[in-house]
Amino acid sequence: MPLSRTLFVSDLHLAEDRPATTERFARFLAEAVPGADALYILGDLFEYWVGDDGLALPFPARVAGLLRQAARAAPAFFMHGNRDFMVASRFCEETGIRLVADPTVIDLYGARALLMHGDTLCTGDHAYLAFRAQVRNPAWQAAALARPLAERVAIAKGMRSRSEGAKGGKDEVIMDVAPEAVEQAFAESGCALLIHGHTHRPARHEHEAGGRRCVRWVLPDWYGDGGWLEATPEGILPAGL
């Protein structure tokens, strides 16, 4: 009998100017995903996403094709990140991937697991959280989508450059999760297991929350070799190509 396993990945930041990462992702989808119980992509699949009409462009269309094949091989789910929050219904229809809310609780082989992108746990980064609230507003998104596609792509590339520059001036502490936010997430969800990305600091952490021992897994980014988590009924382990 095939081994039961569920895969979790995030922060791939796929972009046309990072072809090696796209090739590694293609290998992951072809080699690791088939036969899995589920694949969860917990945000920042793309470096930026300007709207589902961008699927007409060659690079997004290629990635969509890879995802479509993967979704035929295993149930696949996507959660918005801070770079690809404009992913919507057309993307899901064309790839076969199902959109899940942030946060989401799943049954992971008998354990309740809380899944998040992770940005909302970084409560010390007030400037980012204000920006997040602005761009998640439906009125803001409608106004953005009314702009021509080429203009949106140019704006996204400019925002990408400014974002990288802003990170250099921020204290490392505020860009990581706040312990009190993690404890609140455990308490509100009733889960003792949390899996998220966003911080680009892969690790396994143990927390005491509500008198319980809780475990938090942070997914790796794919700026280097990448990787994912593989959960089975026996436990959770990091994996890579």
N, C-alpha and C positions, 0 to 999 in steps of 0.2 A: 504494500500500500504506500502511495507517495506520502512524503513527510508534510504534515500541515505546517504552513508558514505564512506569515504576513509581513510585508515589506513596508518600510517607512523611509522616505527620502525628502530632502528639502534643499533650498538655497543652491540650486544648480546655476542660476543666473545665466541661462543660455542666451547667447548673442551671436550675431553673424561674425563678429570679429574674434570669436573664441571657438574656432572649428574643432580643436582637439577635445574640448569639453563635450561638444555635441556628439562627437564620435564615441566618446566613453559612455555617454548617456544611451546612445543607440545600442551599444554592446550590453549595457545593463538591462535594457528593455528586452533584448533578444535572448540573453543568456540566463538572467536571474528571475525574470517575471513569469514566464510560462509555468503553469502548474501551481502558482501561488494562490492562497485563499483570497488575497486582496493586496493591492498596491495603494498606498496613501502618499500623495505628494503634498507636503505641508507648506506650500507657499514658495514664492520666489523661484518658480520654475524658469521664468524669463527674467532677463535683466530689466526689461520694461515691456509693457503691453498697452498699446494706445487705443484698443478697441477691437472687437471681433472682426470688423471689416479689414483689419490688418492681415487676416488669413489669406487675403488675395496676394500678399507679398511672398516672394520665393522662400525666404527663411522660415517664417512662421508656418507656411504651408508644408514645408518639409518636416518640421517638428510635429505638426498635427498628424501627418501620415505615420510617423513613428509611433505616436500615441494611439492612433487608431488600431494599428496592429497589436500593440500591447494590450489594449482593452478587450481585444478578441481572445487573448490568451489568459487573462485573469481580470476579475472585477477591479476597476481603477477609480480612484477618488481624488479630487483636487480641492485644496483649501487656498483661499486668497492669501498672498503675502503682501509685503509693503511695496513690491515692485510690479506685481501683476494683479492688482485689485480690480482692474477693468475687465478681466475675463468674465464672460457672460454666457448666455444660453446657446448662441451659435457655436461657440468653441466646444461646448459640451456635446451638441448635436453632431458636429463634424468629427469629433474624436471618440465618442462613446464613453467619455469620462464623466462621472457624476460629481457635481459640486456639493461640498459639505460646508457647514457653517464653522466659524471660528468663535468659540470653542465647540468641539464635538466630543461626546462620550461614546465609546464603542465597547462591546464585549470582546475582550481579547483572550480567548481560550479560558473563559471562566473568571477573568479578572476585569474589573471596570477600568478602562484606560481613558484618560483625558488627552485629547489631541488639540494642539494650538500651533499657530505660526510662531508665536513667541514675542512679537513686538509689543503687545499690550502688557506684558510682564515688566517691561523696561520703564517703569513709572517715574524714574528720575529724569528721563529725557523729555522735559516739558515741551520743548520746541518741536520735537518730532511728533508727540501726541497731538499737539494743536494742528500740525500739518495733516496728520492722519484723519482727524475729525473733519477737516475741510474737504479732503479729496474723496472721502467716503460718502459725502453728502450727495444725494441723488441729483439735486439742482446743479451742483458743481460738475458732476459727471455728464449730465445732459448738455451743459454749455461746452464742455471739452469735446464731446463727440460731435458737436455741430461744426467744429473746425474741420478744414480739409485734412485728409489722412497724412499727406506729406508734411503739413504744418505740425500736426501732432507728433510725428516721428522726430522732427527737428527739435521740438520743445522737450520731448522725452530724453533725447540725447544730451541736451543742455542741462536738464535737471539731474541726469546721471552724473555728469561731470561736477556739478555743484555739490551734489550729495557726497561724493568722495572727498571733495575738499573740506566740507563741513565736518566730516568724521575726524579729520586730522586735528581739528581744534577742540574736540570734545574730550572730557575726562573719560578714561576707559570705564570707570565705575558706572557712570550714568547710561552707558550703552549696553550694560549687562542687566540681567533681571534683578529686580528688587526682591529680597527675601520675603518681605511682608506680602508682596503681590503673589508670590509662589504659594505661600501659606494660605492666602485667601482663595486661590484657585483650587487647591486641594479641598479646602473646607466647603466651598460652594458646590463643587462637583460631587463630593462624597467619594472621590477616587483616591487611591493610594499610589497610582502610577500616572506620570505625566510624560508625554513625548512632544518635543517642540524643536524648532530650528531658530533662525533669525540671528542669533548672537555670534554664529561662526566659531563657537568654542565647544567642540564636541567633548562630551564627558558624561559620566554617570554620577549623579549626586544623590545623597541620602538626606532627608529632611525629617524633622519631627513636626507634625502638624495635627492639632486636635488630639494629642495623645497617641498618635499612630506613627509608625515608621513608614515614610513615603519615599518613593524613588522617582527621580527626574532624569530622563535621558535627553541630552542635547545632540541634535543631528549635525553632521559635518557639512560644510559648504563644499562646492565643487570647483573652487578656484585652484586647488591643487589636484590631488588624486581622486578626491570625492569619496563617496562611501554611503552606506545606508545602515539601518537597523533591521535585523531579521528576528522576528518573534515566532516562537514555536510553543507548543504546550509545555515544553521543558524550561523555557526562559527566553531572554533577549540577549542577543550578541551583536556587536558591530560586524559589518561585512564590507568587502570591497572587491574590485576587479583585480 
